[in-house]
Amino acid sequence: MKGVKALYLKELSELDGVSGDEGRVRKFIEEKIKDKVDSLKVDALGNLIAFKKGTRSNRKFVLAAHMDEVGFMVTNIEDDGTLSFGPVGGIDPRVVVGKHVRINGELPGVIGYKAIHLQKKDELLASPKFENLRIHIGARSKEEASRKVELGDYISFATDFRQENSRATGKAFDDRAGCAVLMEVIEQEQRYEDDLYFAFLVQEETGLRGSAVLFEQVCPDLALVIEGTTAGDDPGLPEHQWATRLGDGPAITFMHRGYVVNKKIYESILQVAQKYDIKHQPKRRTAGGTDAARLAKTGGGVPAGVISVPARYIHSPLSMIDLGDFENTVKLVSKILEEGEGFAR
């Protein structure tokens, strides 16, 4: 297998694609993979589905990752030219104060809150609420701001991707890391036994919506969901509460909110990792959910496994991953595909 260089991770991370506004991400992926797959389609909801014919074609195997990220939408334009806004997906308001954002992928802004000098004691001890935060875009009046912004406009964090040795920081690794894994697998231009469907999904962060319409289009026999998941090795969090640890390899899920992973698939993933000596770890906490839960209860149901790249500080303006974990995720997924019909039989 060719050496993995995280070819697309930087560009994917820096693209803006809040749930429901994934067009920039979809266009980028489509342009990069269109000559390396047999066919491409964009469905009515906005999912991008790429197909590669298998050498035996006895099974339909879906690899899925979601394109969307958490962010915000404009809910009001205030008289002073600032913007009220609400979250799209799960975001803690404590992590957004003072952060740079982009509106509609272009207009810069900054999230403001009452200065510490002006806060009363009870305010200092309380978490800020979105209703008390504003985005400043340099406008001095509602009329001036209204020429640049409309209600319902999308807002993304404005975070540059950076790499320091084996660690990378940026936004939206949940789940642009998963999208990058799928693109790396496609980049290898290898044929496998199974018919492969690479599904780049929309609106995962707002209710697993993209995966809900996938079943009736593909009717897959099995699936792997590739995610970015929480790392537990954060400051102040005791080790027994860690979900994953950076540098310990891709996380393999046995259960999460709304879904118990098919045991045969879970054990088969472990066996492949062990067979090829690929560093890996179990995801030890069951909080959070993935598109695997939706696939399990849509149509006839799809048995699905979940493999994730651990990331610190997800659903915030900046998160961190270990590039070794990313590379090992690509290796593990590739080896699973090489196992062909023997996988999860």
C-alpha positions as CSV (number, residue, x, y, z in Angstrom):
1,M,0.0,0.0,0.0
2,K,1.3,3.5,-0.8
3,G,2.4,5.7,2.1
4,V,-0.4,7.7,3.5
5,K,0.3,11.5,3.6
6,A,-3.1,12.9,4.7
7,L,-3.5,14.4,1.2
8,Y,-6.8,16.1,1.7
9,L,-7.1,16.7,5.5
10,K,-5.9,20.3,5.5
11,E,-8.2,21.4,2.7
12,L,-11.2,19.5,4.0
13,S,-10.7,21.0,7.5
14,E,-10.6,24.6,6.3
15,L,-13.7,24.3,4.1
16,D,-16.9,25.6,5.6
17,G,-19.8,23.2,5.7
18,V,-22.3,23.5,8.6
19,S,-25.2,21.0,8.5
20,G,-27.4,21.8,5.6
21,D,-24.7,23.9,3.8
22,E,-22.2,21.2,2.7
23,G,-21.9,22.3,-0.9
24,R,-18.3,23.5,-0.7
25,V,-17.2,20.3,0.8
26,R,-19.2,18.2,-1.6
27,K,-17.8,20.1,-4.6
28,F,-14.2,19.7,-3.4
29,I,-14.6,15.9,-2.8
30,E,-16.4,15.4,-6.1
31,E,-13.6,17.2,-8.1
32,K,-10.9,15.1,-6.4
33,I,-12.4,11.6,-6.8
34,K,-14.4,11.8,-10.0
35,D,-11.8,10.2,-12.2
36,K,-11.0,7.5,-9.7
37,V,-14.5,5.9,-9.3
38,D,-16.9,4.3,-11.7
39,S,-19.8,6.7,-11.1
40,L,-20.9,9.6,-8.9
41,K,-24.4,10.9,-7.9
42,V,-25.7,13.6,-5.6
43,D,-29.1,12.7,-4.1
44,A,-32.0,15.0,-3.3
45,L,-30.8,15.6,0.2
46,G,-27.2,16.4,-0.9
47,N,-25.4,13.2,-0.1
48,L,-22.5,12.4,-2.5
49,I,-22.4,8.7,-3.4
50,A,-19.4,7.3,-5.3
51,F,-19.4,3.7,-6.7
52,K,-16.6,1.3,-7.5
53,K,-17.5,-2.1,-9.1
54,G,-16.1,-5.1,-7.3
55,T,-14.3,-8.0,-8.8
56,R,-16.9,-10.5,-7.6
57,S,-19.8,-8.2,-6.7
58,N,-21.5,-10.6,-4.4
59,R,-22.0,-7.9,-1.7
60,K,-22.7,-4.2,-1.5
61,F,-20.4,-2.6,1.0
62,V,-20.9,1.0,2.1
63,L,-18.2,3.2,3.6
64,A,-19.8,6.3,5.1
65,A,-18.5,9.6,6.5
66,H,-20.4,12.8,7.1
67,M,-19.4,16.1,5.4
68,D,-21.1,18.5,7.8
69,E,-19.7,20.2,10.8
70,V,-21.3,22.0,13.8
71,G,-21.7,25.8,13.5
72,F,-24.3,28.5,13.7
73,M,-27.1,30.4,11.9
74,V,-28.0,34.0,12.0
75,T,-31.2,34.5,14.0
76,N,-31.5,38.3,14.1
77,I,-29.8,41.5,13.0
78,E,-29.7,43.9,15.9
79,D,-30.1,47.7,15.8
80,D,-26.4,48.2,16.6
81,G,-25.3,46.1,13.6
82,T,-24.4,43.0,15.6
83,L,-25.8,39.5,14.9
84,S,-27.7,37.2,17.1
85,F,-27.2,33.6,16.3
86,G,-28.0,30.0,17.4
87,P,-26.1,26.7,17.3
88,V,-26.5,24.1,14.5
89,G,-25.4,20.9,16.3
90,G,-24.1,20.5,19.8
91,I,-21.8,23.3,20.8
92,D,-20.9,24.5,24.3
93,P,-21.2,28.3,24.5
94,R,-18.3,28.5,26.8
95,V,-15.8,27.6,24.0
96,V,-16.9,30.2,21.5
97,V,-16.4,33.6,23.2
98,G,-13.8,35.7,21.3
99,K,-13.5,33.3,18.4
100,H,-13.3,34.3,14.7
101,V,-16.0,33.1,12.4
102,R,-17.0,33.3,8.7
103,I,-20.5,34.0,7.5
104,N,-21.5,32.2,4.2
105,G,-17.9,31.2,3.8
106,E,-16.8,34.8,3.2
107,L,-17.7,37.5,5.7
108,P,-15.4,37.6,8.8
109,G,-16.8,38.2,12.3
110,V,-15.9,37.7,15.9
111,I,-18.1,36.4,18.7
112,G,-18.4,38.9,21.6
113,Y,-19.6,38.8,25.2
114,K,-19.7,41.2,28.0
115,A,-16.2,42.1,29.2
116,I,-15.1,40.5,32.5
117,H,-14.8,44.0,34.1
118,L,-18.5,44.6,33.6
119,Q,-19.8,41.2,34.9
120,K,-21.4,40.8,38.3
121,K,-20.3,38.0,40.6
122,D,-23.2,35.7,39.6
123,E,-22.4,36.3,35.9
124,L,-18.8,35.3,36.4
125,L,-19.8,32.0,37.9
126,A,-22.4,31.2,35.2
127,S,-21.8,29.9,31.7
128,P,-22.7,32.3,28.9
129,K,-25.9,31.7,26.9
130,F,-26.2,32.0,23.2
131,E,-28.9,34.5,23.6
132,N,-26.4,36.8,25.3
133,L,-23.7,36.4,22.7
134,R,-23.3,38.5,19.5
135,I,-21.3,38.4,16.4
136,H,-19.5,41.6,15.4
137,I,-19.0,42.1,11.6
138,G,-17.8,45.8,11.7
139,A,-21.3,47.2,10.9
140,R,-22.6,50.2,12.9
141,S,-26.3,49.8,12.2
142,K,-29.0,47.2,11.4
143,E,-29.2,48.8,7.9
144,E,-25.5,48.4,7.2
145,A,-25.4,44.8,8.5
146,S,-28.5,43.9,6.5
147,R,-26.7,44.7,3.3
148,K,-24.2,42.0,4.1
149,V,-26.2,39.4,6.0
150,E,-29.6,37.8,6.0
151,L,-31.5,35.7,8.6
152,G,-30.7,32.1,8.2
153,D,-27.2,32.7,6.9
154,Y,-24.6,30.0,7.9
155,I,-21.7,30.7,10.3
156,S,-18.6,28.6,10.6
157,F,-15.6,28.8,12.8
158,A,-12.6,30.4,11.0
159,T,-9.7,28.1,12.0
160,D,-6.5,27.4,10.0
161,F,-5.1,23.9,9.8
162,R,-1.7,23.5,11.4
163,Q,0.6,20.5,11.7
164,E,3.3,20.2,14.4
165,N,5.3,17.0,14.1
166,S,2.7,14.1,14.4
167,R,-0.1,16.3,15.6
168,A,-2.5,18.4,13.6
169,T,-5.0,21.1,14.8
170,G,-7.9,22.5,12.9
171,K,-11.7,22.6,12.9
172,A,-14.2,20.0,11.7
173,F,-12.2,16.9,12.2
174,D,-15.6,15.5,13.1
175,D,-16.0,14.3,10.4
176,R,-13.7,15.7,7.8
177,A,-11.1,13.2,9.1
178,G,-13.5,10.4,8.1
179,C,-14.1,12.0,4.7
180,A,-10.3,12.2,4.2
181,V,-10.0,8.5,5.1
182,L,-12.5,7.6,2.4
183,M,-10.7,9.8,-0.1
184,E,-7.3,8.2,0.7
185,V,-8.9,4.7,0.1
186,I,-10.2,5.9,-3.2
187,E,-6.9,7.4,-4.1
188,Q,-5.3,4.0,-4.0
189,E,-7.3,3.1,-7.1
190,Q,-7.5,-0.5,-6.2
191,R,-10.3,-3.0,-7.0
192,Y,-11.8,-5.1,-4.2
193,E,-14.1,-8.1,-4.2
194,D,-17.2,-6.2,-3.0
195,D,-19.1,-3.5,-4.8
196,L,-18.1,-0.4,-2.9
197,Y,-20.2,2.7,-2.2
198,F,-18.4,5.6,-0.7
199,A,-21.1,7.8,0.9
200,F,-20.3,11.3,1.9
201,L,-23.3,12.2,4.0
202,V,-25.0,15.5,5.0
203,Q,-26.7,16.7,8.2
204,E,-25.3,14.1,10.6
205,E,-24.9,16.7,13.3
206,T,-28.6,17.6,13.2
207,G,-30.1,14.1,13.5
208,L,-28.3,11.6,11.2
209,R,-30.4,12.8,8.3
210,G,-28.2,12.0,5.3
211,S,-27.9,8.3,6.3
212,A,-31.7,8.0,6.6
213,V,-32.1,8.2,2.8
214,L,-29.1,6.1,1.9
215,F,-30.6,2.6,2.4
216,E,-33.3,2.8,-0.3
217,Q,-30.8,4.1,-2.9
218,V,-28.1,1.4,-2.3
219,C,-29.7,-1.4,-0.2
220,P,-26.3,-2.4,1.2
221,D,-25.4,-5.7,2.8
222,L,-23.0,-4.1,5.4
223,A,-21.5,-0.8,6.2
224,L,-18.5,0.9,8.0
225,V,-19.0,4.4,9.4
226,I,-15.7,6.3,9.6
227,E,-15.9,9.1,12.2
228,G,-14.0,11.6,14.3
229,T,-14.6,10.8,17.9
230,T,-13.8,12.3,21.4
231,A,-10.4,11.8,22.9
232,G,-10.4,11.4,26.6
233,D,-6.9,12.5,27.5
234,D,-8.0,16.0,28.3
235,P,-6.7,18.2,31.1
236,G,-8.5,17.4,34.4
237,L,-10.3,14.3,33.1
238,P,-9.5,11.1,35.1
239,E,-8.2,8.2,33.0
240,H,-11.0,5.9,33.9
241,Q,-13.4,8.3,32.0
242,W,-11.3,8.5,28.8
243,A,-13.1,7.4,25.7
244,T,-9.9,7.2,23.6
245,R,-6.3,8.4,23.7
246,L,-4.4,10.2,21.0
247,G,-1.7,8.1,19.5
248,D,-3.2,4.8,20.4
249,G,-4.7,4.2,17.0
250,P,-8.2,4.2,15.5
251,A,-11.0,3.6,17.9
252,I,-13.3,0.7,17.4
253,T,-16.8,1.1,18.8
254,F,-18.7,-1.8,20.3
255,M,-21.7,0.4,21.4
256,H,-22.8,4.0,21.4
257,R,-26.0,6.0,21.9
258,G,-28.8,4.3,20.0
259,Y,-26.9,1.4,18.6
260,V,-25.1,-1.8,19.7
261,V,-22.6,-2.7,17.0
262,N,-23.2,-6.0,15.2
263,K,-20.9,-8.4,17.2
264,K,-19.7,-10.2,14.1
265,I,-18.6,-6.9,12.5
266,Y,-17.0,-5.6,15.7
267,E,-15.0,-8.8,16.2
268,S,-14.0,-8.9,12.5
269,I,-12.6,-5.4,12.7
270,L,-10.5,-6.4,15.7
271,Q,-9.3,-9.5,13.9
272,V,-8.1,-7.6,10.9
273,A,-6.3,-5.0,13.1
274,Q,-4.6,-7.8,14.9
275,K,-3.8,-9.8,11.8
276,Y,-1.9,-6.9,10.2
277,D,-0.5,-5.5,13.5
278,I,-2.3,-2.2,13.1
279,K,-2.4,-0.2,16.3
280,H,-5.9,0.3,17.6
281,Q,-8.0,0.8,20.7
282,P,-11.6,0.2,21.8
283,K,-13.8,3.3,22.3
284,R,-14.4,2.9,26.0
285,R,-17.3,5.3,26.5
286,T,-20.7,4.9,24.9
287,A,-21.8,8.6,24.7
288,G,-22.4,10.1,21.3
289,G,-23.9,8.6,18.2
290,T,-23.1,8.0,14.5
291,D,-24.8,7.3,11.3
292,A,-24.5,3.6,12.1
293,A,-27.5,4.0,14.4
294,R,-29.7,5.4,11.6
295,L,-28.6,2.7,9.2
296,A,-29.6,0.0,11.7
297,K,-33.2,1.1,11.8
298,T,-33.8,2.3,8.2
299,G,-35.4,0.1,5.6
300,G,-34.4,-3.5,6.2
301,G,-31.6,-2.4,8.4
302,V,-27.8,-2.5,7.8
303,P,-25.3,-4.2,10.1
304,A,-22.6,-1.5,10.5
305,G,-19.3,-1.1,12.2
306,V,-17.8,2.2,13.4
307,I,-14.1,3.1,13.2
308,S,-13.0,6.5,14.4
309,V,-10.1,8.9,14.4
310,P,-9.7,10.2,18.0
311,A,-9.8,14.0,18.3
312,R,-9.4,16.3,21.3
313,Y,-11.9,19.2,21.8
314,I,-14.4,18.2,19.0
315,H,-17.4,20.4,18.5
316,S,-15.3,23.5,19.3
317,P,-13.4,26.1,17.2
318,L,-10.2,23.9,17.2
319,S,-9.6,20.2,17.7
320,M,-6.5,18.0,17.6
321,I,-5.7,14.7,16.1
322,D,-2.6,12.4,15.9
323,L,-1.7,11.8,12.2
324,G,-0.5,8.3,13.1
325,D,-4.0,7.5,14.2
326,F,-5.3,8.9,10.9
327,E,-2.8,6.8,8.9
328,N,-3.6,3.7,10.8
329,T,-7.3,4.3,10.2
330,V,-6.7,4.4,6.4
331,K,-4.6,1.2,6.8
332,L,-7.3,-0.6,8.8
333,V,-10.1,0.3,6.4
334,S,-7.9,-0.7,3.4
335,K,-7.1,-4.1,4.9
336,I,-10.7,-4.8,5.7
337,L,-11.5,-4.2,2.1
338,E,-8.7,-6.5,1.0
339,E,-10.2,-9.3,3.2
340,G,-13.1,-9.3,0.8
341,E,-16.0,-11.6,1.4
342,G,-14.2,-13.2,4.3
343,F,-14.8,-10.1,6.3
344,A,-17.8,-10.3,8.8
345,R,-19.0,-13.7,7.4
